[in-house]
Amino acid sequence: MKGKNQKEEIVSASLDLFRKKGYVSTSMSEIAKACDLLKGSVYHYFESKEAILDEVFLRVENHFETTIFNTSGKSSATTIILINEKILKYFLNHPDGCIFANVSLEAKSLHESAEKQIRFFFDRWTDVYFSNLRILFSKKKAERLSQDYVNRIQGSLLIRKIYSKDSILKQTIQGIKEELKNL
């Protein structure tokens, strides 16, 4: 059991470090130190920093899928409002922003698997919105709105990180909510 817990601790510490410092700027030594391990011990659980990043992405994807995007089969503008409330809560608890967006800024130094996971995450988020908006709008308009909502939230996460103001994200989520209620 200790091995599984240690692996989870490495993933958690790496997620925090990658969010705060970036993927490229975080060393295996820093990950080990954050877990009170020797650097070589980290390699017992993960063959590389890339493998850790893949596991970090998988963990966050799973969290979003099961906790945030899961709407128990409901589908409507109201569902997007509920999803956005979960997104707001999640990011208020993670002030360093979206791990996928943060790491994507380092795209030139990422491995192919990481780039695919980043695209998958944003495509999935957009698809969740699209499936709810498609009921109300034409395919073209639902696609445009879906992408717009993801872009607005991600942009507000970036600006929020720069200015350290939660109100920026709250205002964006509230703006989308008001638009959806006025449909």
C-alpha positions in Angstrom: 0.0 0.0 0.0 2.9 2.4 0.7 4.0 2.2 -2.9 0.6 3.3 -4.2 0.4 6.1 -1.6 4.0 7.2 -2.6 3.1 7.3 -6.2 0.0 9.4 -5.5 2.1 11.8 -3.4 4.5 12.2 -6.3 1.6 13.0 -8.6 0.1 15.5 -6.2 3.4 17.2 -5.5 4.2 17.4 -9.2 0.8 18.8 -10.0 1.3 21.6 -7.5 4.9 22.3 -8.7 3.9 22.2 -12.4 1.1 24.7 -11.8 3.3 27.0 -9.8 6.6 26.8 -11.6 5.8 25.3 -14.9 6.7 21.9 -16.3 10.0 22.8 -17.8 11.2 24.8 -14.7 10.4 21.9 -12.3 13.2 19.4 -11.8 13.0 15.8 -10.7 15.0 16.9 -7.6 12.3 19.4 -6.6 9.7 16.8 -7.0 11.6 14.4 -4.9 12.2 17.1 -2.2 8.5 17.9 -2.1 7.9 14.3 -1.3 10.8 13.9 1.1 12.3 11.3 -1.2 15.7 10.9 -2.9 15.7 11.7 -6.6 16.4 8.1 -7.4 13.3 7.0 -5.5 11.1 9.0 -7.8 12.5 7.0 -10.7 11.3 3.8 -8.9 7.7 5.0 -9.6 8.1 6.9 -12.8 10.7 6.5 -15.6 10.7 10.2 -16.4 9.3 13.6 -15.8 7.2 13.1 -18.9 5.6 10.0 -17.4 4.8 12.0 -14.3 3.2 14.7 -16.4 1.1 12.1 -18.2 -0.1 10.8 -14.9 -0.8 14.4 -13.6 -2.9 15.1 -16.7 -4.8 11.8 -16.4 -5.6 12.6 -12.8 -7.0 16.1 -13.6 -8.9 14.7 -16.7 -10.5 12.1 -14.5 -11.4 14.6 -11.9 -13.1 16.9 -14.4 -14.9 13.9 -16.0 -16.3 12.5 -12.8 -16.8 15.6 -10.7 -17.2 18.6 -13.0 -18.5 17.4 -16.4 -20.7 14.7 -15.0 -24.2 15.9 -15.1 -26.0 12.6 -14.7 -27.5 12.6 -18.2 -29.0 16.1 -17.9 -28.6 18.4 -20.8 -29.4 22.1 -21.2 -28.2 25.6 -20.6 -28.9 25.1 -16.9 -26.4 22.2 -17.0 -23.7 24.5 -18.3 -24.5 26.9 -15.5 -24.0 24.0 -13.0 -20.8 22.9 -14.7 -19.5 26.5 -14.6 -20.3 26.7 -10.9 -18.2 23.5 -10.3 -15.4 25.0 -12.5 -15.5 28.2 -10.5 -15.2 26.3 -7.2 -12.4 24.1 -8.6 -10.3 27.0 -9.8 -10.9 29.1 -6.7 -9.3 26.2 -4.8 -6.4 26.1 -7.4 -5.3 29.8 -7.7 -2.3 28.8 -9.9 -4.8 28.1 -12.8 -5.4 25.4 -15.3 -2.6 22.8 -15.5 -3.3 22.2 -19.1 -3.2 25.8 -20.1 -0.2 26.5 -18.0 1.8 23.6 -19.5 0.6 24.4 -23.0 2.5 27.7 -22.8 5.6 25.5 -22.8 4.4 23.5 -25.8 7.7 23.6 -27.7 9.3 21.5 -25.0 6.5 19.0 -24.5 6.4 15.4 -25.6 3.7 14.3 -28.1 1.7 12.5 -25.5 1.4 15.7 -23.4 0.3 17.8 -26.4 -2.4 15.2 -27.2 -3.7 15.2 -23.7 -3.9 19.0 -23.6 -5.9 19.0 -26.9 -8.1 16.2 -25.6 -8.9 18.1 -22.4 -9.9 21.3 -24.2 -11.8 19.4 -26.9 -13.6 17.4 -24.2 -14.6 20.6 -22.3 -15.8 22.2 -25.5 -17.8 19.0 -26.4 -19.5 19.1 -23.0 -20.7 22.6 -23.7 -21.6 21.8 -27.3 -23.7 18.8 -26.4 -25.8 21.0 -24.1 -26.0 24.0 -26.4 -26.8 21.9 -29.5 -30.3 21.3 -28.1 -30.9 25.1 -28.2 -29.0 26.2 -31.3 -27.9 25.3 -34.7 -24.7 23.2 -34.9 -22.7 26.2 -36.1 -23.9 28.5 -33.3 -23.5 25.8 -30.6 -19.9 25.2 -31.8 -19.1 28.9 -31.7 -20.6 29.4 -28.3 -18.9 26.3 -26.8 -15.5 27.5 -28.0 -16.2 31.0 -26.9 -17.2 29.9 -23.3 -14.0 27.8 -22.9 -11.9 30.6 -24.3 -13.4 33.2 -22.0 -13.0 31.0 -18.9 -9.4 30.2 -19.8 -8.6 33.8 -20.6 -10.0 34.9 -17.2 -7.9 32.2 -15.5 -4.8 33.7 -17.1 -5.7 37.3 -16.2 -6.8 36.1 -12.7 -3.3 34.6 -12.2 -1.6 37.8 -13.3 -3.6 40.1 -11.0 -4.4 37.6 -8.2 -8.1 38.6 -8.3 -10.8 35.9 -8.0 -13.4 38.5 -9.1 -12.1 38.2 -12.7 -13.0 34.5 -12.9 -16.3 35.1 -11.0 -17.3 37.9 -13.4 -16.7 35.7 -16.4 -18.7 32.8 -15.0 -21.5 35.2 -14.0 -21.5 36.8 -17.5 -21.9 33.4 -19.1 -24.6 32.5 -16.6 -26.6 35.7 -17.4 -26.3 35.0 -21.2 -27.6 31.5 -20.8 -30.5 32.6 -18.6 -31.5 35.1 -21.2 -31.8 32.5 -24.0 
